[in-house]
Amino acid sequence: MYNDILMNGSKRFVVSMSHPSVKGSFAKVGVLFQLEDLKEVSEQTQDQIKYICNHKVIGRVNIDKVLNPDVWTSRETYLKVEGTIIDDSKDDEIDASSDVYVAVAAAKLSTEEQRLKNAFACLVDMQHELQEDVRFTKASVDSFAVKPGSGEDGLWQTIRLWQSYTEQRLVNRQNEMQKEFQNKLIEFLKREKGVKDEELPRYGVEGGL
C-alpha cells in the first residue's frame, strides 16, 4: 500500500474495523487516515522493517463497495474500496452558529444516540456488578459523548476513551497471564525439582491499573 502511495501521490487511506467473529465482515464506516511522514528504514533494519510512518486521523468514510474482495483470503495485497467521505464540518458550523441552538441540540439525542448511551450504561452497570478490574466509572455514563463531530461532546471523544479502555484491558490481561505462568512455574520447580521456597527466584509483576 505504501508503495502505491509513493507512486500515485495519494496520502489518504481508510481503516475499517473487522467483525470479531464473522470472517471477512467489516464495518460500513471506516476511519480516514492521512500520511504525514514516511521514512524508509529497510537498510538499517536488514529488511525487517521497510517504513516508519506517522499518520493523522482526518475524518470518516462510508464504504460503498469493496473492489477486490478476493484478496482478503489470498492476502496478495490490500483491500481497495469505493467510498464517500462524511462531511462532519456541517455539524461544527451548526454548533458554532448559535449558543441557544447548541444548548437545545445537546439536550436532544437521536434514537440511535440514545440507544448507544443506554447500552454503555448497561455495560458500566455490568462491569461494576462483576467487579471487573478494568472498568468505566459510574460518572462516565453522564459524560458519555455521542454527538457527531470531534468536539467535547462528539463521538470521537468516546472512540478515544474506548481505545484507552481496550489498551488497559490488554495490559491487565497480560499481567494476569504472566502471574498465572509464574505460579505454574513455581509449582513445577517445587514439585518436580525439589526447589525450596527460599531458593525460588523473585518475580515482579506490575500492579493494577
Residue frames as a rotation matrix with the C-alpha (Angstrom) as fourth column:
MET 1
0.567 0.824 0.000 0.00
0.824 -0.567 0.000 0.00
0.000 0.000 -1.000 0.00
TYR 2
0.515 -0.423 -0.746 2.76
0.128 -0.822 0.554 2.44
-0.848 -0.381 -0.369 0.89
ASN 3
-0.611 -0.693 0.382 4.49
0.467 0.074 0.881 1.67
-0.639 0.717 0.279 -2.39
ASP 4
-0.093 0.681 0.726 1.30
0.963 -0.123 0.239 2.71
0.252 0.722 -0.645 -4.18
ILE 5
0.762 0.352 -0.544 1.11
0.538 -0.811 0.229 5.85
-0.361 -0.468 -0.807 -2.05
LEU 6
-0.059 -0.882 -0.468 4.63
0.121 -0.471 0.874 6.80
-0.991 -0.005 0.134 -3.10
MET 7
-0.687 -0.213 0.694 3.82
0.657 0.224 0.719 6.08
-0.308 0.951 -0.014 -6.75
ASN 8
-0.119 0.757 0.642 0.50
0.855 -0.250 0.454 7.93
0.504 0.604 -0.618 -7.09
GLY 9
-0.768 -0.314 0.558 0.97
0.091 -0.916 -0.391 10.66
0.633 -0.250 0.732 -4.50
SER 10
0.312 0.931 0.190 -2.22
-0.219 -0.124 0.968 9.90
0.925 -0.344 0.165 -2.60
LYS 11
-0.729 -0.652 0.209 -1.66
-0.294 0.023 -0.955 10.19
0.618 -0.758 -0.208 1.14
ARG 12
-0.271 0.725 0.633 -5.05
-0.952 -0.106 -0.286 9.02
-0.140 -0.680 0.720 2.38
PHE 13
-0.653 0.149 -0.743 -6.38
-0.143 0.939 0.313 5.56
0.744 0.310 -0.591 3.17
VAL 14
0.200 0.859 0.471 -9.27
-0.829 -0.108 0.548 4.03
0.522 -0.500 0.691 5.11
VAL 15
-0.903 -0.376 -0.209 -9.13
-0.186 0.779 -0.598 1.64
0.388 -0.501 -0.773 8.07
SER 16
0.088 0.993 0.084 -12.29
-0.747 0.010 0.665 -0.26
0.659 -0.122 0.742 8.99
MET 17
-0.368 -0.139 0.919 -13.00
-0.840 0.474 -0.265 -2.47
-0.400 -0.869 -0.291 11.99
SER 18
-0.582 0.163 -0.797 -13.43
-0.400 0.796 0.454 -6.17
0.708 0.583 -0.398 11.23
HIS 19
0.512 0.841 0.173 -16.18
-0.642 0.241 0.728 -8.23
0.571 -0.484 0.664 12.83
PRO 20
-0.139 -0.658 0.740 -14.83
-0.981 0.195 -0.012 -10.08
-0.136 -0.727 -0.673 15.91
SER 21
-0.245 0.090 0.965 -16.44
-0.283 0.946 -0.160 -13.40
-0.927 -0.313 -0.207 14.97
VAL 22
0.756 0.523 0.393 -17.51
0.255 0.318 -0.913 -13.20
-0.603 0.791 0.107 11.29
LYS 23
-0.285 -0.950 0.128 -14.54
0.464 -0.020 0.886 -13.53
-0.839 0.312 0.446 8.95
GLY 24
-0.747 -0.131 0.651 -14.45
0.661 -0.243 0.710 -11.11
0.065 0.961 0.268 6.04
SER 25
0.374 0.906 0.200 -17.11
0.814 -0.424 0.396 -8.81
0.444 0.015 -0.896 7.54
PHE 26
-0.699 -0.712 -0.075 -16.25
0.691 -0.644 -0.328 -5.16
0.185 -0.281 0.942 8.12
ALA 27
-0.171 0.594 -0.786 -17.83
0.534 -0.615 -0.580 -2.01
-0.828 -0.519 -0.212 9.50
LYS 28
0.484 0.476 0.734 -19.69
0.875 -0.243 -0.419 0.12
-0.021 0.845 -0.534 6.96
VAL 29
0.944 -0.176 0.280 -17.94
-0.161 -0.984 -0.076 3.27
0.289 0.027 -0.957 8.20
GLY 30
0.402 -0.884 -0.241 -14.16
0.878 0.446 -0.172 3.50
0.260 -0.142 0.955 8.26
VAL 31
0.631 -0.311 -0.711 -11.63
0.268 -0.772 0.576 5.96
-0.728 -0.554 -0.404 9.64
LEU 32
0.861 -0.312 0.401 -9.82
0.329 -0.259 -0.908 8.16
0.387 0.914 -0.120 7.13
PHE 33
0.470 -0.801 -0.371 -6.08
0.513 -0.094 0.853 8.43
-0.719 -0.591 0.367 7.76
GLN 34
0.953 -0.301 0.044 -3.65
-0.141 -0.564 -0.814 10.84
0.270 0.769 -0.579 6.15
LEU 35
0.463 -0.867 -0.184 0.05
0.878 0.477 -0.038 10.01
0.121 -0.144 0.982 5.86
GLU 36
0.974 -0.127 -0.190 2.08
-0.059 -0.943 0.326 12.79
-0.221 -0.306 -0.926 7.49
ASP 37
0.212 -0.969 -0.130 5.58
-0.965 -0.228 0.128 11.39
-0.153 0.099 -0.983 7.24
LEU 38
0.995 0.048 0.085 7.25
-0.030 0.979 -0.199 8.29
-0.093 0.196 0.976 5.79
LYS 39
0.229 -0.973 -0.015 10.82
-0.955 -0.228 0.188 7.16
-0.186 -0.029 -0.982 6.31
GLU 40
0.766 -0.029 -0.642 12.42
-0.270 0.892 -0.362 4.12
0.583 0.450 0.676 4.69
VAL 41
0.265 -0.648 0.714 14.47
-0.946 -0.029 0.324 2.09
-0.189 -0.761 -0.621 7.18
SER 42
0.976 0.179 -0.121 14.89
-0.205 0.946 -0.251 -1.22
0.069 0.270 0.960 5.35
GLU 43
0.322 -0.932 -0.165 18.66
-0.071 0.150 -0.986 -0.82
0.944 0.330 -0.018 5.12
GLN 44
-0.341 -0.456 0.822 19.06
-0.799 -0.320 -0.509 -0.07
0.495 -0.830 -0.256 8.84
THR 45
0.105 0.500 0.859 16.81
-0.872 0.462 -0.163 -2.98
-0.479 -0.732 0.485 9.85
GLN 46
-0.862 -0.490 0.132 18.08
-0.347 0.759 0.551 -5.58
-0.370 0.429 -0.824 7.34
ASP 47
-0.682 0.652 -0.330 14.65
-0.386 0.062 0.920 -5.52
0.621 0.756 0.210 5.63
GLN 48
-0.762 0.455 -0.460 12.85
0.647 0.566 -0.512 -6.49
0.027 -0.688 -0.726 8.84
ILE 49
0.214 0.783 -0.584 11.00
0.576 -0.584 -0.572 -3.15
-0.789 -0.214 -0.576 8.74
LYS 50
-0.148 -0.256 0.955 10.58
0.979 -0.174 0.105 -1.24
0.140 0.951 0.276 5.50
TYR 51
-0.241 0.149 0.959 8.90
0.180 -0.964 0.195 2.01
0.954 0.219 0.205 6.56
ILE 52
-0.560 0.218 -0.799 8.30
0.788 -0.159 -0.595 4.04
-0.256 -0.963 -0.083 9.69
CYS 53
-0.459 0.513 0.725 5.24
0.455 -0.565 0.688 6.25
0.763 0.646 0.026 9.26
ASN 54
-0.845 0.347 -0.408 3.29
0.221 -0.468 -0.856 8.93
-0.488 -0.813 0.319 11.08
HIS 55
-0.553 0.738 0.387 -0.42
0.613 0.046 0.789 9.36
0.564 0.674 -0.478 10.39
LYS 56
-0.921 0.387 -0.046 -3.26
-0.257 -0.691 -0.676 11.67
-0.294 -0.610 0.736 11.34
VAL 57
-0.429 0.864 0.263 -6.98
0.855 0.482 -0.191 10.88
-0.292 0.143 -0.946 11.51
ILE 58
-0.983 0.009 -0.182 -8.82
-0.067 -0.946 0.318 13.42
-0.170 0.325 0.931 9.35
GLY 59
-0.341 0.925 -0.164 -12.35
-0.940 -0.341 0.032 12.06
-0.027 0.165 0.986 9.07
ARG 60
-0.283 0.379 0.881 -14.75
-0.148 0.890 -0.431 9.22
-0.947 -0.253 -0.196 8.35
VAL 61
-0.713 0.024 -0.701 -15.73
-0.701 0.011 0.713 7.37
0.025 1.000 0.009 5.19
ASN 62
0.355 0.826 0.438 -18.86
-0.604 0.560 -0.567 5.45
-0.714 -0.063 0.697 4.20
ILE 63
-0.757 -0.637 0.141 -17.61
-0.338 0.568 0.751 2.32
-0.559 0.521 -0.645 2.44
ASP 64
0.136 0.864 -0.485 -19.82
-0.893 -0.104 -0.437 1.79
-0.428 0.493 0.758 -0.61
LYS 65
0.953 0.166 -0.253 -18.10
-0.280 0.799 -0.532 -1.14
0.114 0.578 0.808 -2.32
VAL 66
0.211 -0.901 0.378 -15.07
-0.313 0.304 0.900 -3.42
-0.926 -0.308 -0.218 -1.96
LEU 67
0.466 -0.030 -0.884 -13.38
-0.873 -0.175 -0.454 -3.64
-0.141 0.984 -0.108 -5.35
ASN 68
-0.106 -0.596 -0.796 -11.16
-0.598 0.678 -0.429 -6.68
0.795 0.430 -0.428 -4.76
PRO 69
0.515 0.410 0.753 -12.77
-0.856 0.215 0.470 -8.86
0.031 -0.887 0.462 -2.05
ASP 70
0.880 -0.154 -0.448 -10.88
0.033 0.963 -0.266 -11.99
0.473 0.220 0.853 -3.19
VAL 71
-0.032 -0.996 0.084 -7.57
-0.065 -0.082 -0.995 -10.69
0.997 -0.038 -0.062 -1.84
TRP 72
0.292 0.179 0.940 -8.92
-0.920 -0.217 0.327 -10.86
0.262 -0.960 0.101 1.72
THR 73
0.948 0.078 0.309 -8.33
-0.166 0.949 0.268 -14.63
-0.272 -0.306 0.912 1.52
SER 74
0.699 -0.703 0.132 -5.17
0.567 0.431 -0.702 -14.65
0.437 0.565 0.700 -0.57
ARG 75
0.718 -0.387 -0.579 -3.58
0.306 -0.571 0.762 -11.65
-0.625 -0.724 -0.292 1.23
GLU 76
0.163 -0.669 0.725 -1.79
0.985 0.070 -0.157 -10.76
0.054 0.740 0.670 -2.00
THR 77
-0.709 -0.321 0.628 -2.44
0.323 -0.939 -0.115 -7.07
0.627 0.121 0.770 -1.47
TYR 78
-0.883 0.391 -0.259 -4.64
0.101 -0.382 -0.919 -4.69
-0.458 -0.838 0.298 0.50
LEU 79
-0.094 0.940 0.328 -8.39
0.929 0.201 -0.310 -4.23
-0.358 0.276 -0.892 0.01
LYS 80
-0.990 -0.136 0.050 -9.45
0.144 -0.892 0.428 -1.42
-0.014 0.431 0.902 -2.29
VAL 81
-0.253 0.952 -0.171 -12.82
0.847 0.133 -0.515 0.28
-0.468 -0.275 -0.840 -1.84
GLU 82
-0.494 0.285 0.822 -15.11
0.341 -0.806 0.484 2.92
0.800 0.519 0.300 -3.23
GLY 83
-0.238 0.378 -0.895 -16.35
0.967 0.001 -0.256 5.26
-0.096 -0.926 -0.366 -0.54
THR 84
0.303 0.410 0.860 -17.88
0.403 -0.873 0.274 8.60
0.863 0.263 -0.430 0.33
ILE 85
-0.766 -0.620 -0.167 -16.19
0.449 -0.332 -0.829 10.98
0.459 -0.711 0.533 2.75
ILE 86
0.278 0.867 -0.413 -18.56
0.923 -0.121 0.366 12.04
0.267 -0.483 -0.834 5.53
ASP 87
-0.305 -0.339 0.890 -18.66
0.215 -0.935 -0.282 15.81
0.928 0.106 0.358 5.96
ASP 88
0.033 0.258 -0.965 -18.52
0.985 0.156 0.076 16.46
0.170 -0.953 -0.249 9.70
SER 89
-0.889 -0.458 0.021 -17.84
0.450 -0.881 -0.148 20.17
0.087 -0.122 0.989 9.21
LYS 90
-0.315 0.853 0.416 -21.56
0.018 -0.433 0.901 20.88
0.949 0.291 0.121 8.81
ASP 91
0.480 0.483 -0.733 -22.15
0.698 0.296 0.652 19.80
0.532 -0.824 -0.195 12.39
ASP 92
-0.356 -0.696 -0.624 -19.36
0.914 -0.397 -0.080 22.09
-0.192 -0.599 0.778 13.59
GLU 93
-0.858 0.072 0.508 -20.86
0.175 -0.890 0.422 25.02
0.482 0.451 0.751 11.66
ILE 94
0.165 0.986 0.007 -24.27
0.193 -0.039 0.981 24.39
0.967 -0.161 -0.196 13.21
ASP 95
0.330 -0.085 -0.940 -22.76
0.926 0.222 0.305 24.18
0.182 -0.971 0.152 16.69
ALA 96
-0.647 -0.696 -0.311 -20.93
0.736 -0.677 -0.016 27.47
-0.199 -0.239 0.950 16.21
SER 97
-0.535 0.444 0.719 -23.93
0.428 -0.591 0.684 29.34
0.728 0.673 0.127 14.80
SER 98
0.115 0.697 0.708 -25.96
-0.480 -0.586 0.654 29.80
0.870 -0.415 0.267 17.97
ASP 99
-0.858 -0.431 0.279 -25.39
-0.422 0.282 -0.862 29.24
0.293 -0.857 -0.424 21.69
VAL 100
-0.149 0.898 0.414 -29.12
-0.873 0.076 -0.481 28.67
-0.464 -0.433 0.773 22.14
TYR 101
0.570 0.349 -0.744 -29.18
-0.732 0.627 -0.267 26.07
0.373 0.696 0.613 19.39
VAL 102
-0.397 -0.812 -0.429 -26.18
-0.412 0.575 -0.707 24.32
0.820 -0.104 -0.563 20.93
ALA 103
-0.756 0.138 0.640 -27.96
-0.626 0.131 -0.769 24.02
-0.189 -0.982 -0.013 24.27
VAL 104
0.313 0.949 0.046 -31.08
-0.847 0.301 -0.439 22.57
-0.431 0.099 0.897 22.64
ALA 105
0.457 -0.184 -0.870 -29.15
-0.644 0.607 -0.466 20.23
0.614 0.773 0.159 20.33
ALA 106
-0.627 -0.779 -0.009 -27.00
-0.524 0.431 -0.735 18.94
0.577 -0.456 -0.678 23.18
ALA 107
-0.539 0.487 0.687 -30.09
-0.695 0.203 -0.689 18.09
-0.475 -0.849 0.229 25.21
LYS 108
0.570 0.820 -0.046 -31.77
-0.658 0.423 -0.623 16.18
-0.491 0.385 0.781 22.38
LEU 109
-0.592 -0.762 0.262 -30.37
-0.485 0.597 0.639 12.87
-0.643 0.252 -0.723 21.21
SER 110
-0.172 0.486 -0.857 -31.42
-0.894 0.289 0.343 10.84
0.414 0.825 0.385 18.22
THR 111
0.818 0.551 0.163 -32.86
-0.572 0.753 0.325 7.36
0.056 -0.359 0.931 18.74
GLU 112
0.643 -0.642 -0.417 -29.56
0.294 0.710 -0.640 5.72
0.707 0.289 0.646 17.75
GLU 113
-0.296 -0.784 0.546 -27.55
-0.264 -0.482 -0.835 8.02
0.918 -0.392 -0.064 20.02
GLN 114
0.126 0.439 0.890 -29.84
-0.978 -0.096 0.186 7.30
0.167 -0.893 0.417 22.96
ARG 115
0.952 0.192 -0.237 -29.57
-0.183 0.981 0.059 3.54
0.244 -0.013 0.970 22.32
LEU 116
0.206 -0.961 -0.184 -25.80
0.255 0.234 -0.938 3.79
0.945 0.146 0.293 22.32
LYS 117
-0.386 -0.323 0.864 -25.82
-0.646 -0.574 -0.503 5.74
0.658 -0.753 0.013 25.57
ASN 118
0.537 0.667 0.517 -28.22
-0.842 0.393 0.369 3.24
0.043 -0.634 0.773 27.17
ALA 119
0.832 -0.287 -0.475 -26.05
0.119 0.928 -0.353 0.32
0.543 0.237 0.806 26.03
PHE 120
-0.208 -0.955 0.212 -23.00
-0.021 -0.212 -0.977 1.98
0.978 -0.208 0.024 27.57
ALA 121
-0.108 0.255 0.961 -24.88
-0.937 -0.349 -0.013 2.49
0.332 -0.902 0.276 30.85
CYS 122
0.890 0.455 0.010 -25.78
-0.443 0.861 0.250 -1.22
0.105 -0.227 0.968 30.90
LEU 123
0.447 -0.815 -0.369 -22.15
0.258 0.512 -0.819 -2.13
0.856 0.271 0.439 30.23
VAL 124
-0.393 -0.611 0.687 -20.94
-0.453 -0.522 -0.723 0.02
0.800 -0.596 -0.071 33.13
ASP 125
0.323 0.603 0.730 -23.52
-0.944 0.144 0.299 -1.48
0.075 -0.785 0.615 35.49
MET 126
0.948 0.036 -0.317 -22.47
-0.072 0.992 -0.103 -4.99
0.311 0.120 0.943 34.48
GLN 127
0.081 -0.996 -0.035 -18.77
0.077 0.041 -0.996 -4.17
0.994 0.078 0.080 34.94
HIS 128
-0.397 -0.202 0.895 -19.42
-0.777 -0.445 -0.445 -2.99
0.489 -0.872 0.020 38.50
GLU 129
0.656 0.679 0.331 -21.65
-0.755 0.579 0.308 -5.97
0.017 -0.452 0.892 39.32
LEU 130
0.871 -0.376 -0.316 -18.90
0.248 0.892 -0.378 -8.33
0.424 0.251 0.870 38.15
GLN 131
0.795 -0.584 -0.164 -16.25
-0.131 -0.429 0.894 -6.17
-0.592 -0.689 -0.418 39.85
GLU 132
0.774 -0.516 0.367 -14.10
0.551 0.266 -0.791 -6.06
0.311 0.815 0.490 36.74
ASP 133
0.088 -0.845 -0.528 -10.52
0.849 -0.214 0.483 -4.98
-0.521 -0.491 0.698 37.39
VAL 134
-0.943 -0.321 -0.086 -10.65
0.213 -0.783 0.585 -2.58
-0.255 0.533 0.807 34.45
ARG 135
-0.112 0.980 0.166 -13.95
0.993 0.119 -0.028 -0.75
-0.047 0.162 -0.986 34.21
PHE 136
-0.404 0.106 0.909 -15.57
0.278 -0.932 0.233 2.59
0.872 0.347 0.347 33.48
THR 137
-0.974 0.103 -0.202 -16.66
0.159 -0.320 -0.934 4.81
-0.161 -0.942 0.295 36.36
LYS 138
-0.144 0.990 -0.007 -20.33
0.910 0.130 -0.393 5.39
-0.388 -0.063 -0.919 37.08
ALA 139
0.125 0.153 -0.980 -19.80
0.067 -0.987 -0.146 9.08
-0.990 -0.047 -0.133 36.34
SER 140
-0.836 -0.533 -0.129 -18.65
-0.098 -0.087 0.991 8.28
-0.540 0.841 0.021 32.80
VAL 141
-0.391 0.775 0.496 -22.25
0.893 0.450 0.002 7.41
-0.221 0.443 -0.869 31.86
ASP 142
0.520 0.636 -0.570 -23.36
0.529 -0.764 -0.370 11.04
-0.671 -0.109 -0.733 32.26
SER 143
0.168 -0.554 -0.815 -20.42
-0.481 -0.768 0.423 12.38
-0.860 0.321 -0.396 30.25
PHE 144
-0.259 -0.232 0.938 -20.64
0.533 0.775 0.339 9.71
-0.806 0.587 -0.077 27.51
ALA 145
-0.300 0.033 -0.953 -20.30
-0.525 -0.840 0.136 11.61
-0.797 0.541 0.269 24.21
VAL 146
-0.230 0.304 0.925 -22.40
0.601 0.792 -0.111 10.51
-0.766 0.530 -0.364 21.23
LYS 147
0.654 0.521 -0.549 -22.95
-0.054 -0.691 -0.721 13.65
-0.755 0.501 -0.423 19.14
PRO 148
0.716 -0.408 0.567 -21.43
0.685 0.252 -0.683 13.93
0.136 0.877 0.460 15.64
GLY 149
0.719 -0.497 0.485 -18.13
-0.252 -0.837 -0.485 15.75
0.647 0.227 -0.728 15.26
SER 150
0.046 -0.856 -0.514 -14.88
0.574 0.444 -0.688 15.99
0.817 -0.264 0.512 17.19
GLY 151
-0.016 -0.001 1.000 -15.91
-0.531 -0.847 -0.009 18.41
0.847 -0.531 0.013 19.97
GLU 152
-0.755 -0.330 0.566 -16.05
-0.646 0.228 -0.729 17.65
0.112 -0.916 -0.385 23.68
ASP 153
-0.082 0.807 0.585 -19.48
-0.571 0.443 -0.691 16.04
-0.817 -0.391 0.424 23.27
GLY 154
0.251 0.117 -0.961 -18.54
-0.961 0.151 -0.233 14.36
0.118 0.982 0.150 19.98
LEU 155
0.973 0.230 0.015 -18.33
-0.231 0.972 0.044 10.67
-0.005 -0.046 0.999 19.26
TRP 156
0.395 -0.898 -0.195 -14.58
-0.027 0.201 -0.979 10.89
0.918 0.392 0.055 18.61
GLN 157
-0.168 -0.402 0.900 -14.08
-0.910 -0.289 -0.299 11.56
0.380 -0.869 -0.318 22.33
THR 158
0.585 0.480 0.654 -15.84
-0.695 0.712 0.099 8.28
-0.418 -0.512 0.750 23.07
ILE 159
0.900 -0.309 -0.309 -13.75
-0.018 0.681 -0.732 6.46
0.436 0.664 0.607 20.47
ARG 160
-0.053 -0.969 0.242 -10.57
-0.411 -0.200 -0.890 7.67
0.910 -0.147 -0.387 22.15
LEU 161
-0.018 0.137 0.990 -11.96
-0.998 0.063 -0.027 6.68
-0.066 -0.989 0.135 25.55
TRP 162
0.887 0.416 0.198 -12.80
-0.397 0.908 -0.131 3.20
-0.235 0.037 0.971 24.27
GLN 163
0.568 -0.763 -0.309 -9.33
-0.075 0.326 -0.943 2.81
0.819 0.559 0.128 22.76
SER 164
-0.293 -0.673 0.679 -7.77
-0.762 -0.265 -0.591 3.67
0.577 -0.691 -0.436 26.11
TYR 165
0.336 0.532 0.777 -10.07
-0.885 0.460 0.068 1.17
-0.322 -0.711 0.626 27.83
THR 166
0.978 0.051 -0.200 -9.13
-0.137 0.887 -0.442 -1.69
0.155 0.460 0.874 25.48
GLU 167
0.170 -0.985 -0.030 -5.43
-0.253 -0.014 -0.967 -0.93
0.952 0.172 -0.252 25.91
GLN 168
-0.285 -0.236 0.929 -5.76
-0.941 -0.118 -0.318 -1.06
0.184 -0.965 -0.188 29.69
ARG 169
0.699 0.587 0.409 -7.70
-0.637 0.771 -0.018 -4.33
-0.326 -0.247 0.913 29.48
LEU 170
0.769 -0.477 -0.426 -4.95
-0.074 0.596 -0.799 -5.80
0.635 0.646 0.423 27.32
VAL 171
-0.241 -0.897 0.370 -2.24
-0.542 -0.192 -0.818 -4.79
0.805 -0.398 -0.439 29.79
ASN 172
-0.015 0.321 0.947 -4.28
-0.984 0.161 -0.070 -6.18
-0.175 -0.933 0.314 32.67
ARG 173
0.923 0.385 -0.011 -4.82
-0.376 0.894 -0.243 -9.48
-0.084 0.228 0.970 30.86
GLN 174
0.394 -0.865 -0.312 -1.11
-0.157 0.271 -0.950 -9.73
0.906 0.423 -0.029 30.07
ASN 175
-0.374 -0.508 0.776 -0.32
-0.828 -0.196 -0.526 -9.25
0.419 -0.839 -0.347 33.76
GLU 176
0.431 0.624 0.652 -2.81
-0.826 0.564 0.005 -11.98
-0.365 -0.540 0.758 34.70
MET 177
0.933 -0.100 -0.347 -1.28
-0.130 0.803 -0.581 -14.41
0.337 0.587 0.736 32.21
GLN 178
-0.003 -0.997 0.076 2.22
-0.377 -0.069 -0.923 -13.59
0.926 -0.031 -0.376 33.44
LYS 179
-0.248 -0.034 0.968 1.20
-0.969 -0.007 -0.248 -14.19
0.015 -0.999 -0.031 37.05
GLU 180
0.766 0.596 0.241 -0.53
-0.584 0.802 -0.124 -17.46
-0.267 -0.045 0.963 36.12
PHE 181
0.669 -0.599 -0.441 2.59
-0.087 0.526 -0.846 -18.65
0.739 0.604 0.299 34.29
GLN 182
-0.279 -0.825 0.492 4.81
-0.641 -0.222 -0.735 -17.73
0.715 -0.521 -0.466 37.24
ASN 183
0.123 0.410 0.904 2.60
-0.953 0.304 -0.008 -19.64
-0.278 -0.860 0.428 39.67
LYS 184
0.967 0.245 -0.076 2.68
-0.256 0.901 -0.349 -22.75
-0.017 0.357 0.934 37.47
LEU 185
0.339 -0.921 -0.190 6.45
-0.195 0.129 -0.972 -22.45
0.920 0.367 -0.136 37.08
ILE 186
-0.316 -0.428 0.847 6.94
-0.891 -0.172 -0.420 -22.19
0.325 -0.887 -0.327 40.83
GLU 187
0.525 0.610 0.593 4.65
-0.755 0.656 -0.007 -25.17
-0.393 -0.444 0.805 41.39
PHE 188
0.898 -0.236 -0.371 6.64
-0.095 0.719 -0.688 -27.20
0.430 0.653 0.623 38.85
LEU 189
-0.017 -0.987 0.160 10.00
-0.433 -0.137 -0.891 -26.27
0.901 -0.084 -0.425 40.39
LYS 190
-0.229 -0.020 0.973 8.84
-0.973 0.035 -0.228 -27.22
-0.029 -0.999 -0.028 43.88
ARG 191
0.639 0.616 0.460 7.09
-0.607 0.772 -0.191 -30.45
-0.473 -0.157 0.867 42.87
GLU 192
0.980 -0.189 -0.064 9.39
0.084 0.684 -0.724 -31.82
0.181 0.704 0.686 40.15
LYS 193
0.276 -0.949 0.152 12.75
0.065 -0.140 -0.988 -30.29
0.959 0.282 0.023 41.04
GLY 194
0.376 -0.082 -0.923 12.52
0.876 0.356 0.325 -30.14
0.302 -0.931 0.205 44.81
VAL 195
-0.501 -0.542 0.675 13.30
0.335 -0.840 -0.427 -26.43
0.798 0.012 0.602 44.92
LYS 196
-0.288 0.345 -0.893 12.65
0.945 -0.046 -0.323 -24.84
-0.152 -0.938 -0.313 48.32
ASP 197
0.722 0.689 0.060 10.78
0.691 -0.717 -0.087 -21.56
-0.016 0.104 -0.994 48.80
GLU 198
0.604 -0.535 -0.591 13.93
-0.028 -0.755 0.655 -19.65
-0.796 -0.379 -0.471 49.74
GLU 199
-0.455 -0.815 0.359 15.63
0.326 0.222 0.919 -20.88
-0.829 0.535 0.165 46.56
LEU 200
0.255 0.651 0.715 12.89
0.927 0.045 -0.371 -19.67
-0.274 0.758 -0.593 44.23
PRO 201
-0.761 -0.479 0.436 13.59
0.607 -0.764 0.219 -16.64
0.229 0.431 0.873 42.03
ARG 202
-0.310 0.634 -0.708 11.72
0.437 -0.566 -0.699 -13.46
-0.844 -0.526 -0.102 42.87
TYR 203
-0.504 0.243 0.829 9.37
0.821 -0.164 0.547 -12.29
0.269 0.956 -0.117 40.12
GLY 204
-0.698 0.310 -0.646 7.89
0.104 -0.848 -0.519 -8.83
-0.709 -0.429 0.560 39.92
VAL 205
-0.370 0.675 0.639 4.50
0.916 0.152 0.370 -8.27
0.153 0.722 -0.674 38.35
GLU 206
-0.873 0.074 0.482 3.15
-0.022 -0.993 0.112 -4.82
0.487 0.087 0.869 37.63
GLY 207
-0.791 0.593 -0.149 0.34
0.194 0.013 -0.981 -3.68
-0.580 -0.805 -0.125 39.86
GLY 208
-0.003 0.921 0.388 -3.26
0.888 0.181 -0.422 -2.98
-0.459 0.344 -0.819 38.91
LEU 209
-0.567 -0.146 0.811 -4.35
0.677 -0.644 0.357 -0.24
0.470 0.751 0.463 36.56
